[in-house]
Amino acid sequence: MHKINLIGFRTLYLKEVSRFLKVYNQTLLAPMVTSLLFLAIFKLAMGDNVQVMGSVPFERFMAAGLIMMAVVQQSFANTSSSLIMSKVIGTMIDYLLPPLSAAEITVAMALAGVTRGVAVGVIVGLSISLFIHIEVQHIFFAVYYIIAASLMLALLGMLGGIFSESFDQMAAITSYVITPLAFLSGTFYSVKQLPAFWYGVSHYNPFFYMIDGFRYSMTGYADGSLTTGMAVLGLMDLTLFIAVYWMLDKGYRIKT
């Protein structure tokens, strides 16, 4: 039976966290500025027109979406950039030589992605709270959805890093998959405003559930089922973990 390498696991986790902390202007502060710019643009576009989504003022409705969008983008970026950079500069061997199992590598890197995602979420949330009133009404849902969502994107980032062989391929995954799913998930609008067909399609987008669930934790308003959302994110996390673990264990597109 394989003995858990706690020292190696801790070292890899701290190495991944240290990597994004060293460039905090890019990894922590830039998402905050981007989110505030989105908020300012929409506020200016609305002018004095007061709009509500359900019973929630539009600015509070959008704030939850902006926070979650920043979380998922940064969680994905942390793990994907780490793996693709290791491939391009030829340091992937640093992950393979130490006595670390595929499970230990997967968990350590995923947790580092979650750490960056949660940190960005807190920073963006605090910065937005300086301009509009936001509060956490349901702490359990807030914690569950932000951790489950960041874990899902951290694992997706690892999957993308394993499949990609260049920065261009990684950028294509970000541009054609992650960004569209994030923007078309109800970040800036209620999916109930969509035509019936597209309303149904939106429920097949896992990003919809993470944003909808987190929005409920902050506003008490949800477009979909919270239990379905929790189940979808839990199942996605488990499936992605198994897929990443299997690929690392087999050395798929890593050892060749």
Secondary structure, DSSP 8 states (H G I E B T S, - for coil): -----HHHHHHHHHHHHHHHHTTHIIIIIHHHHHHHHHHHHHHHHHTT---EETTEEHHHHHHHHHHHHHHHHHHHHHHHHHHHHHHHHT-THHHHSSS--HHHHHHHHHHHHHHHHHHHHHHHHHHHHTTS----S-HHHHHHHHHHHHHHHHHHHHHHHHH-SSHHHHHHHIIIIIHHHHHTSSSSS-GGGS-HHHHHHHTT-HHHHHHHHHHHHHHS--SS-HHHHHHHHHHHHHHHHHHHHHHHHHTTTT--
